[in-house]
């Protein structure tokens, strides 16, 4: 049993996969955050344009 635990602790074959998974997680969070910021900006732009066109039609 001790040999099995020792072998498990020395095994580094899965390290690269774990690192890639962590990098993918960080990149995914950045993409979602960027999308949310972009969507908010586009929503504000359409709201502004809607108000401007409405004001122009009232004149």
Buried (B, 14 or more C-beta within 10 A) or exposed (E): EEEEEEEEEEEEEEEEEEEEEEEEEEEEEEEEEEEEEEEEEEEEEEEEEEEEEEEEEEE
